[in-house]
Amino acid sequence: MVGLSVLSGSHLSLTKKISDKFKEMRKGDIFLLVGGNIPDKDVIILKSMGVAEVFTASTAIKKITEFIDLRVSSKKSLSKRE
């Protein structure tokens, strides 16, 4: 997991660079989270870049950790089946 916290407004360009790099490296097992001052209209754009989830500045830490726990647990379950 890689978490990107952006407060500067450059979340689209920074996320695109990182997402493209993951694709280039074929790192499909890494999931990307983005948080910070993210306008609602940009959430769909970020998810289309491959972002697993977007958390705005007002998101409770518990919600973020629950998402991570669920995502990591599901990855572990999948790898045990293979």
PyMOL commands that place a pseudoatom at each C-alpha (Angstrom):
pseudoatom trace, name=CA, resn=MET, resi=1, chain=A, elem=C, hetatm=0, pos=[0.000, 0.000, 0.000]
pseudoatom trace, name=CA, resn=VAL, resi=2, chain=A, elem=C, hetatm=0, pos=[1.110, 3.507, -0.757]
pseudoatom trace, name=CA, resn=GLY, resi=3, chain=A, elem=C, hetatm=0, pos=[-0.685, 6.454, 0.763]
pseudoatom trace, name=CA, resn=LEU, resi=4, chain=A, elem=C, hetatm=0, pos=[-0.433, 9.866, -0.825]
pseudoatom trace, name=CA, resn=SER, resi=5, chain=A, elem=C, hetatm=0, pos=[-1.530, 12.866, 1.239]
pseudoatom trace, name=CA, resn=VAL, resi=6, chain=A, elem=C, hetatm=0, pos=[-1.866, 16.001, -0.834]
pseudoatom trace, name=CA, resn=LEU, resi=7, chain=A, elem=C, hetatm=0, pos=[-2.847, 19.397, 0.498]
pseudoatom trace, name=CA, resn=SER, resi=8, chain=A, elem=C, hetatm=0, pos=[-1.384, 21.505, -2.318]
pseudoatom trace, name=CA, resn=GLY, resi=9, chain=A, elem=C, hetatm=0, pos=[-3.991, 20.826, -4.985]
pseudoatom trace, name=CA, resn=SER, resi=10, chain=A, elem=C, hetatm=0, pos=[-1.576, 18.846, -7.164]
pseudoatom trace, name=CA, resn=HIS, resi=11, chain=A, elem=C, hetatm=0, pos=[-3.261, 15.505, -6.395]
pseudoatom trace, name=CA, resn=LEU, resi=12, chain=A, elem=C, hetatm=0, pos=[-4.182, 14.739, -10.023]
pseudoatom trace, name=CA, resn=SER, resi=13, chain=A, elem=C, hetatm=0, pos=[-0.708, 15.235, -11.494]
pseudoatom trace, name=CA, resn=LEU, resi=14, chain=A, elem=C, hetatm=0, pos=[1.128, 13.533, -8.621]
pseudoatom trace, name=CA, resn=THR, resi=15, chain=A, elem=C, hetatm=0, pos=[-1.246, 10.565, -8.586]
pseudoatom trace, name=CA, resn=LYS, resi=16, chain=A, elem=C, hetatm=0, pos=[-0.951, 10.172, -12.363]
pseudoatom trace, name=CA, resn=LYS, resi=17, chain=A, elem=C, hetatm=0, pos=[2.857, 10.022, -12.141]
pseudoatom trace, name=CA, resn=ILE, resi=18, chain=A, elem=C, hetatm=0, pos=[2.791, 7.443, -9.360]
pseudoatom trace, name=CA, resn=SER, resi=19, chain=A, elem=C, hetatm=0, pos=[0.055, 5.352, -10.962]
pseudoatom trace, name=CA, resn=ASP, resi=20, chain=A, elem=C, hetatm=0, pos=[1.888, 5.334, -14.294]
pseudoatom trace, name=CA, resn=LYS, resi=21, chain=A, elem=C, hetatm=0, pos=[5.087, 4.258, -12.541]
pseudoatom trace, name=CA, resn=PHE, resi=22, chain=A, elem=C, hetatm=0, pos=[3.289, 1.352, -10.817]
pseudoatom trace, name=CA, resn=LYS, resi=23, chain=A, elem=C, hetatm=0, pos=[1.900, 0.239, -14.181]
pseudoatom trace, name=CA, resn=GLU, resi=24, chain=A, elem=C, hetatm=0, pos=[5.350, 0.511, -15.765]
pseudoatom trace, name=CA, resn=MET, resi=25, chain=A, elem=C, hetatm=0, pos=[6.843, -1.569, -12.952]
pseudoatom trace, name=CA, resn=ARG, resi=26, chain=A, elem=C, hetatm=0, pos=[3.888, -3.990, -13.128]
pseudoatom trace, name=CA, resn=LYS, resi=27, chain=A, elem=C, hetatm=0, pos=[3.200, -3.550, -9.451]
pseudoatom trace, name=CA, resn=GLY, resi=28, chain=A, elem=C, hetatm=0, pos=[-0.451, -4.566, -9.506]
pseudoatom trace, name=CA, resn=ASP, resi=29, chain=A, elem=C, hetatm=0, pos=[-0.192, -5.927, -5.979]
pseudoatom trace, name=CA, resn=ILE, resi=30, chain=A, elem=C, hetatm=0, pos=[0.346, -2.439, -4.571]
pseudoatom trace, name=CA, resn=PHE, resi=31, chain=A, elem=C, hetatm=0, pos=[-2.735, -0.363, -3.916]
pseudoatom trace, name=CA, resn=LEU, resi=32, chain=A, elem=C, hetatm=0, pos=[-2.738, 3.405, -3.821]
pseudoatom trace, name=CA, resn=LEU, resi=33, chain=A, elem=C, hetatm=0, pos=[-4.699, 5.583, -1.408]
pseudoatom trace, name=CA, resn=VAL, resi=34, chain=A, elem=C, hetatm=0, pos=[-5.039, 9.332, -1.832]
pseudoatom trace, name=CA, resn=GLY, resi=35, chain=A, elem=C, hetatm=0, pos=[-6.104, 11.763, 0.842]
pseudoatom trace, name=CA, resn=GLY, resi=36, chain=A, elem=C, hetatm=0, pos=[-6.174, 15.438, 1.598]
pseudoatom trace, name=CA, resn=ASN, resi=37, chain=A, elem=C, hetatm=0, pos=[-7.990, 18.424, 0.151]
pseudoatom trace, name=CA, resn=ILE, resi=38, chain=A, elem=C, hetatm=0, pos=[-9.624, 16.524, -2.699]
pseudoatom trace, name=CA, resn=PRO, resi=39, chain=A, elem=C, hetatm=0, pos=[-12.657, 18.059, -4.441]
pseudoatom trace, name=CA, resn=ASP, resi=40, chain=A, elem=C, hetatm=0, pos=[-15.561, 15.652, -4.969]
pseudoatom trace, name=CA, resn=LYS, resi=41, chain=A, elem=C, hetatm=0, pos=[-15.308, 16.084, -8.751]
pseudoatom trace, name=CA, resn=ASP, resi=42, chain=A, elem=C, hetatm=0, pos=[-11.761, 14.685, -8.722]
pseudoatom trace, name=CA, resn=VAL, resi=43, chain=A, elem=C, hetatm=0, pos=[-12.605, 11.438, -6.896]
pseudoatom trace, name=CA, resn=ILE, resi=44, chain=A, elem=C, hetatm=0, pos=[-13.836, 9.718, -10.082]
pseudoatom trace, name=CA, resn=ILE, resi=45, chain=A, elem=C, hetatm=0, pos=[-10.763, 10.889, -11.977]
pseudoatom trace, name=CA, resn=LEU, resi=46, chain=A, elem=C, hetatm=0, pos=[-8.442, 9.539, -9.284]
pseudoatom trace, name=CA, resn=LYS, resi=47, chain=A, elem=C, hetatm=0, pos=[-10.225, 6.191, -9.196]
pseudoatom trace, name=CA, resn=SER, resi=48, chain=A, elem=C, hetatm=0, pos=[-9.970, 5.940, -12.990]
pseudoatom trace, name=CA, resn=MET, resi=49, chain=A, elem=C, hetatm=0, pos=[-6.197, 6.250, -12.528]
pseudoatom trace, name=CA, resn=GLY, resi=50, chain=A, elem=C, hetatm=0, pos=[-6.273, 3.142, -10.364]
pseudoatom trace, name=CA, resn=VAL, resi=51, chain=A, elem=C, hetatm=0, pos=[-6.571, 4.667, -6.899]
pseudoatom trace, name=CA, resn=ALA, resi=52, chain=A, elem=C, hetatm=0, pos=[-8.137, 2.145, -4.512]
pseudoatom trace, name=CA, resn=GLU, resi=53, chain=A, elem=C, hetatm=0, pos=[-9.810, 4.791, -2.359]
pseudoatom trace, name=CA, resn=VAL, resi=54, chain=A, elem=C, hetatm=0, pos=[-9.882, 8.542, -1.815]
pseudoatom trace, name=CA, resn=PHE, resi=55, chain=A, elem=C, hetatm=0, pos=[-10.161, 10.011, 1.663]
pseudoatom trace, name=CA, resn=THR, resi=56, chain=A, elem=C, hetatm=0, pos=[-10.945, 13.692, 2.076]
pseudoatom trace, name=CA, resn=ALA, resi=57, chain=A, elem=C, hetatm=0, pos=[-9.422, 15.777, 4.838]
pseudoatom trace, name=CA, resn=SER, resi=58, chain=A, elem=C, hetatm=0, pos=[-12.459, 15.243, 7.065]
pseudoatom trace, name=CA, resn=THR, resi=59, chain=A, elem=C, hetatm=0, pos=[-12.331, 11.420, 6.934]
pseudoatom trace, name=CA, resn=ALA, resi=60, chain=A, elem=C, hetatm=0, pos=[-12.047, 9.744, 10.322]
pseudoatom trace, name=CA, resn=ILE, resi=61, chain=A, elem=C, hetatm=0, pos=[-8.859, 7.728, 10.856]
pseudoatom trace, name=CA, resn=LYS, resi=62, chain=A, elem=C, hetatm=0, pos=[-11.006, 4.731, 11.861]
pseudoatom trace, name=CA, resn=LYS, resi=63, chain=A, elem=C, hetatm=0, pos=[-12.646, 4.683, 8.414]
pseudoatom trace, name=CA, resn=ILE, resi=64, chain=A, elem=C, hetatm=0, pos=[-9.223, 4.715, 6.739]
pseudoatom trace, name=CA, resn=THR, resi=65, chain=A, elem=C, hetatm=0, pos=[-7.818, 1.931, 8.907]
pseudoatom trace, name=CA, resn=GLU, resi=66, chain=A, elem=C, hetatm=0, pos=[-10.950, -0.176, 8.377]
pseudoatom trace, name=CA, resn=PHE, resi=67, chain=A, elem=C, hetatm=0, pos=[-10.550, 0.168, 4.609]
pseudoatom trace, name=CA, resn=ILE, resi=68, chain=A, elem=C, hetatm=0, pos=[-6.873, -0.831, 4.807]
pseudoatom trace, name=CA, resn=ASP, resi=69, chain=A, elem=C, hetatm=0, pos=[-7.601, -3.795, 7.097]
pseudoatom trace, name=CA, resn=LEU, resi=70, chain=A, elem=C, hetatm=0, pos=[-10.338, -5.049, 4.772]
pseudoatom trace, name=CA, resn=ARG, resi=71, chain=A, elem=C, hetatm=0, pos=[-8.189, -4.630, 1.662]
pseudoatom trace, name=CA, resn=VAL, resi=72, chain=A, elem=C, hetatm=0, pos=[-5.153, -6.357, 3.189]
pseudoatom trace, name=CA, resn=SER, resi=73, chain=A, elem=C, hetatm=0, pos=[-7.298, -9.169, 4.624]
pseudoatom trace, name=CA, resn=SER, resi=74, chain=A, elem=C, hetatm=0, pos=[-8.898, -9.829, 1.243]
pseudoatom trace, name=CA, resn=LYS, resi=75, chain=A, elem=C, hetatm=0, pos=[-5.452, -9.925, -0.408]
pseudoatom trace, name=CA, resn=LYS, resi=76, chain=A, elem=C, hetatm=0, pos=[-4.272, -12.476, 2.168]
pseudoatom trace, name=CA, resn=SER, resi=77, chain=A, elem=C, hetatm=0, pos=[-7.370, -14.608, 1.579]
pseudoatom trace, name=CA, resn=LEU, resi=78, chain=A, elem=C, hetatm=0, pos=[-6.790, -14.573, -2.168]
pseudoatom trace, name=CA, resn=SER, resi=79, chain=A, elem=C, hetatm=0, pos=[-3.125, -15.509, -1.883]
pseudoatom trace, name=CA, resn=LYS, resi=80, chain=A, elem=C, hetatm=0, pos=[-3.955, -18.466, 0.408]
pseudoatom trace, name=CA, resn=ARG, resi=81, chain=A, elem=C, hetatm=0, pos=[-6.307, -19.862, -2.252]
pseudoatom trace, name=CA, resn=GLU, resi=82, chain=A, elem=C, hetatm=0, pos=[-3.650, -19.766, -4.991]
for i in range(1, 82): cmd.bond("trace and resi %d" % i, "trace and resi %d" % (i + 1))
show_as sticks, trace
zoom trace
